Amino acid sequence: MKIPVLPLLVLVILCVSSPNAHATTSSPKSKAVCSGHRVSIPLSSDALLPLNHRRGPCSPFPSSATASMPSTADVLRRNRLRADSIRQRLNGTAGANKRGDATVPTTLGSSLDTLEYVVTVGLGTPAVTQTLLMDTGSDLSWVQCRPCPAATCHPQQDKLFDPARSATYSAFRCGSAACRGLGGDLDGNGCSRRGRCLYAVRYGDGSNSTGTYGADKLTLTPAHAVDGFRFGCSHAASLFSDRADGLLGLGGGPPSLVSQAAARAFSYCLPPTASYYGFLRLGAPPRAASSRFAVTPMYRSGSADPFYLVRLRGIAVGGRRVRVPPSAFRAGAVMD
């Protein structure tokens, strides 16, 4: 069966390779100060958000900005965790653990400890600043919300989001289409005694988040917002060691930001070191910059949700083709 290519475009741009770079470095090591953007960003009308490494001088977390960068061994450990988590999901080694009124799918998300980059957005009316981990391997976005007892929530960077103080927040009912779209039990992941839709997600490293599924205004930039953005209002998040306020899901499923935004396309630039910051853009790249980008079709498969896949033709290291048989690429490769 032929799998159709979705009208979604994802571009990962290595900032260090841009011919328009206004700074150079002879070493991949990070500097002690944040040097800003590594590349000049093409102007467009799309939403463009700074993308920062969660550790190092450009980190929005004060304690992380002065902390030493992870060692090579730590980076390899985190990469292995990420790869193992993705492999488990693709192999279907999932079960379901019951937690209160909700069903917790064991492999709905990847290992949170392996997510490296964060973006800052505004949530609600008036907008409350929230710093979120970016994940292209998750559909569901969530933030910690009041009430959030200290025993069940983790310390975070910004003020807790209080849905009761937002003029535009609404919680989904159990029988709503949005709740049913979460999957799991008949009414989403679960149903509260008050008839509200509950969600529950467990990640590959054992961390999890549970709470109410609702909608509110998501402000990306002063000129760009997503009204009625669907997300999880977390009232319990365990084994979560980061100071991020939550997670921004950029997967290809209906709950993701990409699916909810008007332009079903996004791109992001990863900085070469934590001394610079990149960007996340919602929307296709401007035509004037098309010659600077290498584009490849991406597609999705039900057996690999919520990941994006690409068709690989080969792998080269240092300009030399690695001897891998073509059959190894037939199933597609996860873009993560």
N, C-alpha and C positions, 0 to 999 in steps of 0.2 A: 504494500500500500504506500502510495506516495504521500509524504508529509508536506503540506503547504507551508511556504515561507510566510511568516506573519509580517504585517506592516510595522515591524518594530526594528529600530536601528540602535545598536549600541556600539559606541566607539571608545576604545581605551587608548589614550594618547600618552605616550611616554614623553614627559615634558623635556627631558634632557636631550631628546633627539631633534627638537624643533630648530629650524634654521634661523628663527627670529628670537632666539634666546638672548636676553640682555644681561645674563650673568653666566660665568663659566666656572667649572671646578675640575680639578685634576684628581679628585678623590671622592668616593661615594660617601665618605664620612660626613656627618652633620656638623654644621657650625654651631656656635654657642648662642647665636641670635637668629631670629626669624628674618629671612631676607625677602619675604613676599613672593610674588609670582615669578616663576622661572621663564615663562613665555608671555608674549603679547597675546591677548585674547581678542579674537575677531568680534566686532560689534554686531549685535543683532537685537531683536525684540524679545528673545526668549529669556526665560528665567535662568539666572546664572548665580550659583551659590559657591562661596569659597569652600574648598575641601581640604581639611587639615588632618595630618597624622595625629593619632590620639596621644602620642608621646613625643617629647622634644620641644624645641623653642617655639614652634608654631601651634602647639597644642592649646586648645581653649581651656584646658584644665590646669590651674596654677601649679598644683603639685607635680603634674606630669611634665610641665614645661621645663622645670629645673632638674628633673630626674634624669639619670643616665639612660641612654638608649639600650634596648635589649641586645644581648650578645648574639653572635652568629648561631650559637647552639640553641638559644631561646627562640630565635626566628625559625630555625629548622623544626624545633619542637611544635611551634604554633602552626607551621605549614603542614606538618604531618597530621596534627589534630584536624585541621580543616579538610585535608584530603581524605582522612579516614571517615570523617562525618559525611562527606559527600558520597563516598563509596557505599556506606551503610544505607543511605537513602536510595541510591540507585539500585542496590541489590534487594531492596524491599525488606530489610531486616527490621521491620517496625512492629510494634505492638501497641497497646493502649493501656494506660494506667488510669484508674479512676481516682479523682481528687475532688471530694466534695460533690457539688452539683454538676461538675463539668468533666468531660472526657479529655485526657491529655494525650495526644498523639506523640509517640516517643521520638519521631524523626521529622517533625514539621519544620524544624529550623536547623541551621548549621551550628557549629560550636561558637558561642558568643565570644569566647576568649581569643578567637583567631581573627576577629574583625579589627581592622587597623585604622579606618578613616571615619571622620565625623563631619557633619554639617550642622549649621545652626538655623532654625526656623522659628516662626511664631505660630502659636496655636490658640484658638479661641478669639472672643471679642469681649474686652480688649485682648490683644495678642500677648501671650506669655512666652518668653524666650525658652526654647528647648534645644538642647544639644544632643543629637542622635547619631548612633552608629549607622553607617550606610552598608546595606547588604543586598547584593544582586541575587542572592540565593534564597531570599525569603519574600513572601508576598505580604504578610501581615505586618503593619506598622503598629507600634504601641508606645505609650509613655506612662510613667508612674503618675497616679492621680490620688487626690484626697478622696476619702480617707485612706491613709496608707500607714498602718502601724509600723513603728520602728522594727518590731520583731519580724515582720514579713516583707519589708522593703529595704533597699540598699541606699546608702548615702549618695546623693547626686549633686551635679554641678549647679543646677539652676533651681529656681523655686518650683515646688510641686504644682502641677496643673490641677486646678480646682474646677471641675465641670459646673458646679453650682454657681460660680461667679462669672461664667461665660454666657453671654446673651444669645449665642448661636449654637450651643451644644444640645444634642438630643440623643438619648439612648435608644437603640433598636429594640423592638418587641420580639418575643420569641418566634412568632409566626411570620415575621417579615422576610422578604426576599433576600435582603442583605444578610440576615442571620442564617437562613438556610444555605446561602452561598458559602458559608464557612466550612460546610461539610460536617463530618463527625456524626453526632446523633441527629434525630429527626429535626430538631430545632437548633441548628448550629452546633456549637460544642457543648451547649448546656443551657439551662433555663433557671433563672432565679425564682425565689418564691414570690417576688413582686412582678413576675412576667417579663423581666428584662433578659435580653440575649447575653449569654456569657461566652467568653472565648478562653481557650487554654492552649498554650504552646510550650513544648519542651524541646530543648536544643540538644545537640550532639554531645555537649560536655556535661549534661545533667542539669543545667540551669533551666529555669522555667518562669513563665509569666502567666498569671490568670487575672481575669477581671471582667469588666463590662464592655461590650462592643457598641460603639456609638459613632456619631459624626459631628464635625465642627469645622470651622473655617481654618485652613492651613495657609499661612502667609509665608511665601518663599522669598520674595523681595518686596520693597515698597510698591512696586507696580504689578506684582504677580501673586495671585492667591487662588486656592482651590476651595470653593464653597462646598459644604457638605462632605468634606473628606472623611472617609471611613477609617477608623483606627480603634485599637484596643486601649481602654482606660484601665491600666494595671493597678490592682490593689494588693498584689502579692507577687514578689519576684525573688526567688531564692537562688543561691550560689552565683550571684552576679557581682563580680568584684570591681567592675569599672564604675567611674563616676558619671558616665553618660546617663541622660534622662530617659533613654529608651532606644528604639530601633526604627529606622526608616527602610521599609521593604520596597525594593526595586525589581522584584521578580516579574514574571509575565502573567501571573494569575489575576483574577478580578479584584482582589483586595489591595493590590499593590498601587503605589503612587503612580507608576507609569500607566496603568490601565485607567486610573481615575483622572489623569491630567488630559487636557484637550489635545495636546500633541503627543501621540503615542510613540515617542522617540526620545532618547536621551543619550548623552555622551558624558564622559568624565575624563579628567586629566589627573594622573597620579604623579605627584612630585618625585624627583629622583632621590631626595633625602628629606628628613623631617625638618630641615632648615628652610624649606620652601613650602608653599601651599599650592594646591591645584584648584580645580573647579569641577562642579557638577552642573551640567546644562540640561534643562528640559526642553526638548525640541531638536529638530534636525540641524546640523551645522549650516551656517550661512553659505550661499552659493559662492561668494567671493573667496571663501576659505576651502572650497571643495578640493582644490588641487593639492592641499596640504594633508589631506586625509586619505588613508587606505581603507576602503570599505569592503566588507564581506557580508554576504547574506547570513542571517541567523534564523533559526527555527526552533520550535518547541515540540516535544514528544510527551505523550501522556505518561510514559514510563520514566521520564526524567523531570517531571514538574517539581519545583517551579523554575528550574534552571533554563538558561539559554544554551543552545548547542550551535556549533559551527562544523563545517566539513573541512577537515584537515587533509592536505595533500602530502605533507612531509614535514620533517623537523630538521633544522640545520643548527649546528653549534659552531661558532667561530667560522662561519662560511662553509662548513663541511656538512654534507647531508648525512644524517644518522640512518643507519641501516635498519629501518623498520618496514616490515611488509605492508603493502597497501591495505590488506585485509584488516589490519589493526585499527584503521580509521573509519571503517564502514559504519559503525554504530554512532559516529559523531563524537565530538569532544565538548565537554562542559566548559562554558565561558564563565569564569568566576573571578 
